Amino acid sequence: MIRRLGIGLTALATVLVGAAPAQSASASSARHTLVRTDAGWVRGETTSEGRQFLGIPYAEPPVGDLRWKSPRPVEPWHGVRTTKDFVNRCMQTASWDPGYEQPSHTEDCLDLNVYVPEGAGGRPVMVWLHGGGLTAGAGEDVVPDAFARQTGAVVVTVNYRLGGGRRPTRPRSRTAPPSATI
């Protein structure tokens, strides 16, 4: 499952990188904050460090019938999805950090953030999975835009299911599918 996720994230980052031919920053930034992914169009924004696309869903929300199942690919959307803001953090119980006690915690949180330095494609991709012992954290905990610019790498940060949201509450049976964290 994690391997499939890594392949999917790398493919998404490659799509975003490939949309950035070497041009002047002003011409490139206006044109290349609108990018097509397998699920639909996203519009990010240009910063002083490059381009960023925040809150791109990579799987259907794990709610209802999907709660204890492996992630399902996100359904394609119509139109352009604005990806300029971080979205919800996954549900967690990180009482050690008051900043995590926010109403934005939800099960609808399987999103990623992509940071792309200016320049031509063909860049390495680094996927950053936040710490937190599988009970706390979020993809927005680190904003690696300067790192992306300095190293030339595309950086992807990921939100994934945490704590009780990643384990079934019923005993596993022979017919029940395994739970998946991400």
N, C-alpha and C positions, 0 to 999 in steps of 0.2 A: 504494500500500500504506500509506504513512504517512498519507495523507489518510483512508483507511478506518479506520485505527487511531484517528486523532483524532476522527472522528465517533463511533466506538464508545465511546471514553473519555468524550466529552462526554455521550453518552446515559446511560452508567452513572452519571456524576456527577449528572446531572439526576434520575435515579431516586432517588439517595441524598439529594439536596437536597429533592426534593418530599416526602419522608417527614418533614420537620421543620416542622410548623406552629408559629406563634409561641405559645409557652406559657412557663410558668416553667421555669427550667433543670432543676429536679429532676423535674418531671412529664414534661418532654420527653425528658430523657436516659434515663430508665428504659424508656420506651416506644419510643423511636426509635433504639435501637442495633440493633434487629432490622429489617432492610430486605430487600425482595424485589428481586432483579436478574433480568435475562433468563435467567441460568444457574441461579438458585436463591436461597435465603435466605442472608443473611450476618448475623452478629452482631458488631458492633464494640464500641467502648467509649467512654465519656464521659471527657474529660479537663478540666482547668481551662480549656482553650482552645476546647472544642467537642467534636465527635465525630470519631473516627478509625476507619477500616476498613483494616487492614493485610494485605497478602498475598492480595489477591483475584486469582485466575487470570483472564487475559483471552484465553488461547489454550491449545490442547493443548500439552503438553510437546514440544519439537522433537527428539525422540529416535527411534531406529530408522528406519522408513520416512519419517518426517517431518523428518529431520535437515536436509536441504538444500532443503526446500520452504518456500513461504510459510506463515506461521502459519495454523492452522485454528482456527475458533471453539472455545472450550472447551465440552465436553459438559456439559449441565445435570446438576446433582447433586441428590440427594434429601436431605431433612433440612436442618439448619442448619449452615453452615460458620462456624466461629469465626474471626474476622479481627482478632485482638488482638495478634498478633506479626508482626514482619517474617519473611519466609521466606528461601529460599536466594538467594544472589547468583549471577549468571551467571558461567560459567567465564571467568577472566581471568588475565593475567600481570602484575599491577601490583606488581612487586618494589619500586617506589619507596615503597610504603606497607605496612609489615608488617601492618597491620590487615586487609589484603585477602588475606593468606595463611591463609585459614581453610578448614576442611574442609566448610563449607557451600556451596562453589562447585559448581554442577551445571548441566546443560543444562535441567533442569526448573525454570525460573526466570521464565517469562513471567507476571509478576504485577504488580499495581499497588497503590498505597496512596492512600486518599482521605481528605482532611481537610475537615470540614464545620463551619463556625462555627454557633453557635446562632442560631435565628431562622427566619423564614419562607423559603420557596423563592424562585425567581426570581433566583438569584445568578449572577454571572459565574463561569466555570470557567477555571482556569489549569492547563495541563498542563506539568509540569516534566520535561524530559529531562536527566538528569545529564550532566556532561562526562566526560572521560577518553579522548578521541580514539578512540572505538569499541573500546578495548582494556581499559578499567577503569571501575569505578564501579557504583553501585547506586541504586535509588530511595530507599533509606533514608539516603543520604549527606546529605540535607537533610531536616529535620523541620520543615515549614512551618506547624505548627499555630498559632503566634502570628501569623504573617503572614496566615493565613486569617482569624483573629479580627479583626485590625486592619484588614484591607481589606474584609472581608465576602465574599471570594471563596472558592469551593470550590477546593482545590488537589489535583491528582492527580500523583503521582510514579510513574515507570514503570521496571521492569527490562526490558532488551531484550538480544538476543544480542550478544555482544562477540567481538573477536579472531577466532580460527580457527573459532568456532562460527557465524560469519555468512558464511563463504566456502566454496564447494565446493573439494575437494582435487583434483578431476578437471577437465580442460579442458572448457569449455562446448561443447556440440554444438548443432546446430539443433533437436534434439528435447528437450534438457534444459531444464527450466523455470529461469528466473532465480532466483538466490539472493535472499533477503530478509533484511534486518538485523533488523527488528522482528517 
